[in-house]
């Protein structure tokens, strides 16, 4: 079998998107009323009302003012409602709640300053009333807490959470930073790697693109002011692309919708654009989703190469409303069953470990950068998997002698001036999988290096390389701009001599 090569570009850009705010902490559990379901809309239709911006928990230092903000929206069918936001607060674990005054003339904002010589916790919840001629709806925000400490407390541990990890196009959620200790007062910076499919604001609110063609994984990164970093992968779009081998089953699930939602129909879009409604039969199985969505899961049984490149979408009725809407359409890729293929390789983009904008001084002194996902790279014949930093080898051959994967990294050069970044081979790409296991190091000198090899038949291999890092050696040969290098992956039949032994 001939070697198969794929050449893609990895890039280092001397700037990145950053948004900062003063702390967001683990959600409070003390509440005056159960919080309402989040509002739901797709494109221009607001199916259900509620809080489009939730208040965010904060940790502050005594004497430091803090501000809480909310935004709400009414549901379809309410005409010119009168909106009233009522702020409630409790300082004794919800035994008693009292109204507090929002900013004059702005019921969406509350500002306060607490001076104390001991740790004090204040709980808040907002009641939003939409009253119209024939209908009144009351929505309750998520409960949050403000923890006031007499002095600065630095975080020693940090992780990210979220109410759910899938956002249908046009929906949003608030990321939840969880700090240790729980009263840490460090500030947090936010960034995401896929600004083409989502945005994140200064409160940690992640908003999915309204465009249903913009979907896929997005990595959220949060960094504390004392240098701790946490990541979480979220998914934009109710449906995600699927890759299976020929003859295997392929499953699509409609995720991210309110409780009580139901899919009314599933659809297949063939390569020629023909849209066909799918029914339960020997070829397709429609079942309830794992999140409880009625008919929320579609399984294509015993896939064939004729289905390669088809797209699938669902028509769904979100819980609590009578209208229906369509999800995004997701692609099915089927790997041919009788040959070895290199199906996915990553297009790396790198930024600083702390998420801060890179400077020329940093590069001159040497630095280490980490990988983020730049977005999808697709055409009509291939699916490169670049939105997930995925490497994927498919080998269904029962009598093969294995395979060898090599990679070669060319020197980094400035895309505008073509100046080389330091000496060839001085910079190194460290390939690391999702379990932080090192695979190999690639010097930027164009020499091939073995990444993975096996001498066994019928061995497929996939790895998420998002944890990979790029070590930039100290150099004076640097100017502002974007630096790029070619990364060539080669898959050959048979193991290396070492593997054969």
C-alpha positions, 0 to 999 in steps of 0.5 A: 500500500502506498503511503498516504500524506496529509499536509496542514498548517499550524499557526501561532498568532501574536494576539488572542481574544480575552474577556475579563470580569471580577469573579464568578463562583459556584452556584448557590443552593439556597433559594427563595423559589425554584429557578425557572427553566431557561428561555428558549429560542431559535433564530427569531422565534422566542418560544419560552421566556425567562432570564437571558442573563443570569446573576453571577455569584461573586467573591469580593473583599470587604469594602469592595463594591459589587454589581449584579446584572440580569436580563429577561425576555418574555415568551411568544404571544405576550403583547406589550407586557409590563415588566417588573424585576424584584430583587430578594436577599437573605443573609441567614441561609434563606430563613428570611428573605427581604426585598432590596433596591436595584439601581435607580431607574434600572431594575436589571442591576443591583449594586452594594458594598459590604464592610466586615471583619469576618466572612459573610455570605449574602444570597440573592434571587431575582423575580421577573414578572411579565404582565399583559392583558390576558397573561401574567408570567413569573420567572425566577432567576438562578439563586446566587451568593456573594461571599465577602472576605475581610482580606484577599484570598488566593485560589489553590484549585480551579475547575469549570462546570456548566448547567448543560454542555450542548447549546442549540443554535441561538441559545446560551448558558452561564459557565460556572467557575468552581474555586478552591477555597470557595471564598477565593477572591481572584479575578477570572479571564475568559476566552474561547477557541471558536469565535466563529460559532460562539461568543463569551462575555465578561460574566462567563455567558456562552452564546451559540451562533444563530447560524445553524451551519455554525456548530461543533465543539468549542473549548472554554478557557478560564484563567484566575488572576493568580495563574490557575487555568481550567478548560471545558468542552461545550457543543454548539448545535443540537446535533453533532457530526458522526464518523463510523466504519462501513457496516456500523450503526450511526446514532444522532441525538438532539440535545440541549432542549428544555424538558418535555421536548419532542421530536416530531420528525427526522430528516435525511438530506442526500448528496443531491439535496433531496430531503426525505422524512425518516420512519422507523423501519429496518434501516432506521430506529427512532427512540427517546433520547438519553435526556428524555427528549421524545423520539430524540435519537436516530440510529442508522443501522448497518451503514453503507457507503451510499450514505456517506456525506448525508446530513440529518436533522430533526424537527422538534417541539420544545417543551412547553410550547406548541411551535416546532423548529428545525435543528442544525443538520449534521454530517455522517461520514462513513469509512470504507471497510476494506482499506486503511485510511487516515481519516482525521488530522488536527489543524493546530493553532497555539496561544499562551498558557495563561490565555494572555496576548503574546508579545515579542518579548515573550517569544524572544525569551522563549515560551510554551504555548498550548493548542486551541481548536481553530475550526472546521476544515471540510470539503466535499470529499474529506472530513479532517476533524480539525474542530476537535484536534483529532487524529484518527486512523481507521484500519479494518483489514483482518490480515494486515501487518499493521501501520506506521504514522509519521509527522514532519514539521517545517520551520515556522515563518512569518506569514507576512515577512517570511522571516524564519522563527529562530534556527530550524529545529529549535522549536518543538511541537510536543504531541500529547493525548487527552490523558496527558500521555506524551506521544512524541516531539516534532522539531521544526526542521522538516524531518519525519518522526514516528508518532504511532506504530503497530504490527497488529492487524485490524487496529484503528486508533484515535486521539484528542491532541488538544493537550499538545504544546509548542515550545518556542526557543529563545530567539532574537529573530522575531517580528510581530504577526502570525507565524505558521509551519506546515505539518505533514502526516504520513500513514504507511503500510506495516510497522517500523522495524522496532515494532516488528521486533 
